[in-house]
C-alpha cells in the first residue's frame, strides 16, 4: 500500500486501524481526522513524516504507535485525553508543545519519558503538567538536554531545582530516572514516604548534584544507578555502610556506580545482603580496593549473593587487597575487568565463576581459585565455561592460575593481543574435554624458544571452532592436531600480511 484513500472517513465506526510495515505510505489524508471512534492506530515501520493537523480530533484514541520523532510533532497532543501510551514527550517553547499539554493526559500507562526540560519556562508550567495525577504510570524519565543553555549560573541552577520540585510523580511509581539535571539538591518528594513503591532509581549526568544521602531513605529500592555525578560528596561507606536497625538497602539487587570523579575509596559494598549485580566504572581517584570494599568482618559473608561484577575505565586502580582466609563472592558467576591498565593482580576466584573477561589490564598472571572451602583443603571443580583475555601487555606466562586447574566445563578460551605472552600450558588443552572454541590471535612471542613434537600435543575432539593467527611457534605445532578434531566447523590459521 502506498497511501490511505481519502474516503477512509466513511468508516465512522472504525476502532482499530493497523497500517504498520507499509513502507510506501508517506502521507496521511486529512480525512483521517473524522474517525472519531478510532481507539487504536498503528503506523510502525511506515515512512509517514507528520500527522494531519486534525489528528487531535480523535479524542477516543488510546494507542498511537509510531516513532517518537513523529509523535513529538503533534501540536496540542493534550487534546487526546484518552491516550494511554506516550513513550516520549519533547518539550518545546512554542504553543502546543509546552509541558502543560500533559495536564489532561491522566490515562497514560507504562513509561513516559519527558525530554528537553530546559525549555520549561518556570515552575508554574512544570506544576501544570500534573504528573502526580498520572496514577497508571510505572516508569518516569525526566531529562534535561546537555546542549540546552548549558551554563551553570546560580539562576539556571535555582530554576532547575524549582522545576524538578514541581514534577512530583504519583506515589505508586516503580521506576524514576533523572538525567542531565542542573540543580545541586534533591526535590523534597524524593523519599519513601512519597514514593513508597519506587524500586528503580537512575541519576545520570547530574553535574552539580552534591548530596545524594537521600537515597538511604528509599527503603524499597531494587536497582540503583548513579552515573556522571562528579560533585557527589558522600563516600560509599556513608551511603552503604553498616545499616542502622538493619533497614537500609536490604533489598538492593543491582548497583551501578559510574563517573564519580571525587570518590577515592569504595567501601562497605560487600555488606549489601541481596546485591546480585555490581558495576563500577570511571573512578579516576580510586587507587586501592582495600579490605573495606568487601565489607566488615563482623557482618558474615562478603557479597553473599553477588552474581555479576564488572570494573571498567579505572585508570589509576593499582591494588586489590584481601585476606588469605576470605571466601569472597561465593555465588559469583561473571567477572569482567576492562581498561584498568595499572592493575597487576586479582584476588583468588570462587569455583562458582562461569565467565571471566579481562581486557586492557596490567595483569602479570591469571588469578587462581580459592585454596580452601570452609577452612579445609578441597579438590574444587571449577565451573568456568568462558575465558577471554585481550590486550594485557604484562602477561608473559599462563601455566599457573586458572589454566592450571581442572576445567571440565570450559567451552571457550580466547587470548588476543598479548604481545609479550611466551607460554601457554598447551599440553593441558587435551584435558579440557568440553572445549568448543579456541582462539589465539596476535601473540607473536608464543613458544618462541620452544619446539614441540606433534605427538606430544593434542587438542580435545570437542573443538568446533579453531582460530590461530600470529601466535608464534604455537600455530605450527597445533596445526598438526587437526586430524583429531572431527567436529570442527570453522577453522582459521595464518599470519598477518607483511607490511611494505
Residue pairs with C-beta under 8 A, 6 or more apart in sequence:
1 19
1 22
1 24
1 25
2 22
2 24
2 25
2 26
3 24
3 25
3 26
3 27
3 29
4 19
4 25
4 28
4 29
4 32
5 29
6 29
6 31
7 31
8 14
8 29
8 31
8 32
8 35
9 29
9 31
9 32
9 33
9 34
9 35
11 35
12 34
12 35
12 36
12 37
13 37
14 35
14 37
14 38
15 37
15 38
15 39
15 40
16 38
16 39
16 40
17 35
17 38
17 40
17 41
17 42
18 40
18 41
18 42
19 25
19 42
19 43
19 46
20 42
20 43
20 44
20 45
20 46
20 65
21 44
21 45
21 46
22 45
22 46
23 45
23 46
23 47
24 47
25 43
25 46
25 47
25 48
26 46
26 47
26 48
26 49
27 48
27 49
28 48
28 51
28 52
29 52
30 52
30 53
30 54
32 52
32 54
32 55
33 52
33 53
33 54
33 55
33 57
33 58
34 54
34 57
35 58
36 57
36 58
36 59
36 60
37 60
38 58
38 60
38 61
39 60
39 61
39 62
39 63
39 82
40 61
40 62
40 63
41 58
41 61
41 63
41 64
41 65
42 63
42 65
42 66
43 65
43 66
43 70
44 65
44 66
44 67
46 66
48 66
48 70
49 70
50 70
50 73
51 70
51 73
51 74
53 75
55 74
56 74
56 75
56 76
56 77
56 79
56 80
57 79
58 80
59 79
59 80
59 81
59 82
60 82
61 80
61 82
61 83
62 82
62 83
62 84
62 85
62 107
63 84
63 85
64 71
64 80
64 83
64 85
64 86
65 85
68 87
68 88
68 90
71 77
71 86
71 87
71 88
72 88
72 89
72 90
72 97
75 95
75 96
75 97
76 96
76 101
77 83
77 86
77 89
77 96
77 101
77 105
78 100
78 101
78 102
78 103
78 104
78 105
79 104
80 105
81 104
81 105
81 106
81 107
82 107
83 105
83 107
83 108
84 107
84 108
84 109
84 110
84 136
85 108
85 109
85 110
86 105
86 108
86 112
87 110
87 111
87 112
87 113
88 112
88 113
88 114
88 115
89 99
89 101
89 102
89 112
89 113
89 114
89 115
90 97
90 115
90 116
91 97
91 98
91 99
91 114
91 115
91 116
91 117
91 119
91 120
92 98
92 116
92 119
93 119
93 121
98 120
98 121
98 125
99 114
99 117
99 120
99 125
99 126
99 128
99 129
100 125
100 128
100 129
102 114
102 129
102 130
102 131
102 134
103 128
103 129
103 130
105 134
106 130
106 133
106 134
106 135
107 136
108 134
108 136
108 137
109 136
109 137
109 138
110 136
110 137
110 138
110 139
111 137
111 138
111 139
111 140
111 141
111 175
112 134
112 137
112 139
112 140
112 141
113 140
113 141
113 143
114 129
114 140
114 141
114 142
114 143
114 167
115 141
115 143
115 145
116 143
116 144
116 145
116 148
117 142
117 143
117 144
117 145
117 163
117 180
118 144
118 145
118 148
118 149
118 182
119 148
120 126
120 163
122 159
122 162
122 163
123 159
123 162
123 163
123 165
123 166
126 162
126 163
126 164
126 166
126 167
127 166
129 166
129 167
131 140
131 167
131 168
131 169
131 170
132 168
132 169
132 170
133 170
134 169
134 170
135 170
135 172
137 169
137 170
137 173
138 173
138 174
138 175
139 173
139 174
139 175
139 176
139 177
139 200
140 169
140 173
140 175
140 176
140 177
141 176
141 177
141 179
142 164
142 167
142 176
142 177
142 178
142 179
142 181
143 177
143 178
143 179
143 180
144 160
144 179
144 180
144 181
144 182
145 180
146 180
146 205
149 156
152 182
152 207
152 208
156 182
157 182
157 183
157 184
157 208
158 183
160 181
160 182
160 183
161 183
161 184
161 185
161 187
164 178
164 181
164 183
164 187
165 187
165 188
165 189
167 187
168 187
168 189
168 194
169 176
169 195
171 194
171 195
171 196
171 197
172 196
172 197
173 195
173 197
173 198
174 197
174 198
174 199
174 200
175 198
175 199
175 200
175 201
175 202
176 195
176 198
176 200
176 201
176 202
177 201
177 202
177 203
177 204
178 202
178 203
178 204
178 206
179 202
179 204
179 205
179 206
180 204
180 205
180 206
181 203
181 206
181 208
181 209
182 206
182 207
182 208
183 206
183 208
183 209
184 208
184 209
184 210
184 211
184 231
185 209
185 210
185 211
186 209
186 211
186 212
186 214
189 195
190 214
190 218
191 214
191 217
191 218
192 198
192 217
192 218
192 219
192 220
195 218
196 220
197 220
198 218
198 220
198 221
199 220
199 221
199 222
199 223
200 221
200 222
200 223
200 224
200 225
201 215
201 218
201 221
201 223
201 224
201 225
202 225
202 227
203 209
203 212
203 225
203 226
203 227
203 229
204 225
204 227
204 228
205 227
205 228
206 228
206 229
207 228
207 229
207 230
207 231
208 231
209 229
209 231
209 232
210 231
210 232
210 233
211 233
211 234
212 226
212 229
212 232
212 234
212 239
213 234
213 238
213 239
215 221
215 224
215 239
216 239
216 248
216 249
219 247
219 248
219 250
220 251
221 249
221 251
221 252
222 251
222 252
222 253
222 254
223 252
223 253
223 254
223 255
224 252
224 254
224 255
224 256
225 255
225 256
225 258
226 232
226 256
226 257
226 258
226 260
227 256
227 257
227 258
227 259
228 258
228 259
229 259
229 260
230 259
230 260
230 261
230 262
231 262
232 260
232 262
232 263
233 262
235 263
235 265
235 267
236 257
236 263
236 265
236 266
236 267
236 268
236 269
237 265
237 267
237 268
237 292
239 268
240 248
240 249
240 268
240 269
240 271
240 272
241 267
241 268
241 271
242 268
242 271
242 296
242 299
243 249
243 250
243 271
249 272
250 273
250 274
251 274
252 272
252 274
252 275
253 274
253 275
253 276
253 277
254 275
254 276
254 277
254 278
255 269
255 272
255 275
255 277
255 278
255 279
256 277
256 278
256 279
256 280
256 281
257 263
257 266
257 279
257 280
257 281
257 283
258 279
258 280
258 281
258 282
259 281
259 282
260 282
260 283
261 282
261 284
261 285
262 285
263 283
263 285
263 286
264 285
264 286
264 287
265 286
265 288
265 290
265 292
266 280
266 283
266 286
266 289
266 293
267 290
267 292
267 293
268 292
268 293
268 295
268 296
269 275
269 278
269 293
269 294
269 295
269 303
270 293
270 294
270 295
270 299
270 302
270 303
270 328
271 295
271 296
271 299
271 302
272 303
273 304
273 305
274 305
275 303
275 305
275 306
276 305
276 306
276 307
276 308
277 306
277 307
277 308
278 303
278 306
278 308
278 309
278 310
279 308
279 309
279 310
279 312
280 310
280 311
280 312
280 314
281 310
281 311
281 312
281 313
281 314
282 312
282 313
282 314
283 314
283 317
284 314
284 315
284 316
285 316
286 314
286 316
286 317
287 316
287 317
287 318
287 319
288 317
288 318
288 319
288 320
288 321
289 317
289 319
289 320
289 321
290 321
291 321
291 322
291 323
294 302
294 303
294 322
294 326
294 328
295 302
295 303
301 327
301 330
302 326
302 328
302 329
303 309
303 328
303 329
303 330
303 331
303 332
304 330
304 331
305 331
306 329
306 331
306 332
307 331
307 332
307 333
307 334
308 332
308 333
308 334
309 329
309 332
309 334
309 335
309 336
310 334
310 335
310 336
310 337
310 338
311 317
311 336
311 337
311 338
311 340
312 336
312 337
312 338
312 339
312 340
313 338
313 339
313 340
314 339
314 340
314 343
315 339
315 340
315 341
315 342
316 342
317 340
317 342
317 343
318 342
318 343
318 344
319 343
319 344
319 345
320 343
320 345
320 346
320 347
322 328
322 347
322 348
324 371
325 372
325 375
327 350
327 370
327 372
327 373
327 374
328 347
328 350
329 349
329 350
329 352
330 350
330 352
331 350
331 352
332 349
332 350
332 352
332 353
333 352
333 353
333 354
333 355
333 383
334 353
334 354
334 355
334 357
335 349
335 353
335 355
335 356
335 357
336 355
336 356
336 357
336 358
336 359
337 343
337 346
337 357
337 358
337 359
337 361
338 357
338 358
338 359
338 360
338 361
339 359
339 360
339 361
340 360
340 361
340 362
341 360
341 361
341 362
342 362
343 361
343 362
343 363
344 362
344 363
344 364
344 394
345 363
345 364
345 365
345 367
346 363
346 366
346 367
347 367
348 367
348 368
348 369
348 370
348 371
349 356
349 367
349 368
349 369
349 370
349 402
350 369
350 370
351 369
351 370
351 373
351 380
351 381
351 382
351 383
352 383
353 382
353 383
353 384
354 383
354 384
354 385
354 386
354 409
355 384
355 385
355 386
356 384
356 386
356 387
356 388
356 402
357 386
357 388
358 366
358 388
358 389
358 390
358 392
359 388
359 389
359 390
359 391
359 392
360 390
360 391
360 392
361 391
361 392
362 392
362 393
362 394
363 392
363 394
363 395
364 394
364 395
364 396
365 395
365 397
365 398
365 400
365 401
366 389
366 395
366 398
366 400
366 401
366 402
366 403
367 401
367 402
368 400
368 401
368 402
368 404
368 405
369 380
369 382
369 402
369 405
370 380
371 377
372 378
373 380
380 405
381 406
381 408
382 402
382 405
382 406
382 407
382 408
382 409
382 410
383 409
384 402
384 407
384 409
384 410
385 409
385 410
385 411
385 412
385 434
386 410
386 411
386 412
387 402
387 403
387 410
387 412
387 413
387 414
388 412
388 414
389 395
389 414
389 415
389 416
389 418
390 414
390 415
390 416
390 417
390 418
391 416
391 417
391 418
392 418
393 418
393 419
393 420
394 420
395 418
395 420
395 421
396 420
396 421
396 422
396 423
397 421
397 422
397 423
398 415
398 421
398 423
398 424
398 425
399 423
399 424
399 425
403 424
403 425
403 428
404 425
404 428
406 431
407 431
407 432
408 432
408 433
408 434
409 434
410 432
410 434
410 435
411 434
411 435
411 436
411 437
412 435
412 436
412 437
412 438
412 439
413 432
413 435
413 437
413 438
413 439
414 437
414 438
414 439
414 440
415 421
415 424
415 439
415 440
415 441
415 443
416 439
416 440
416 441
416 442
416 443
417 441
417 442
417 443
418 442
418 443
419 442
419 443
419 444
419 445
420 445
421 443
421 445
421 446
422 445
422 446
422 447
422 448
422 449
423 446
423 447
423 450
424 440
424 446
424 447
424 474
426 447
426 452
426 457
426 474
426 477
426 478
427 456
427 457
429 435
429 438
429 457
429 458
429 459
429 460
430 458
430 459
430 460
431 460
432 460
433 460
433 462
434 460
434 462
435 459
435 460
435 462
435 463
436 462
436 463
436 464
436 465
437 463
437 464
437 465
438 459
438 463
438 465
438 466
438 467
439 465
439 466
439 467
440 446
440 467
440 468
440 469
440 471
440 474
441 467
441 469
441 470
441 471
442 469
442 470
442 471
442 496
443 470
443 471
443 472
443 474
444 470
444 471
444 472
445 472
446 471
446 472
446 473
446 474
447 472
447 473
447 474
447 477
448 472
448 473
450 473
451 473
451 477
452 473
452 477
454 477
454 480
454 481
457 477
457 478
457 480
457 481
458 481
458 484
459 466
459 478
459 481
459 484
459 485
461 484
461 485
461 486
461 487
462 487
463 485
463 487
463 488
464 487
464 488
464 489
464 490
465 488
465 489
465 490
465 491
466 478
466 482
466 485
466 488
466 490
466 491
466 492
466 493
467 490
467 491
467 492
467 493
468 474
468 475
468 478
468 479
468 492
468 493
468 494
469 475
469 492
469 493
469 494
469 495
469 496
470 494
470 495
470 496
475 493
475 494
475 495
479 493
482 488
482 491
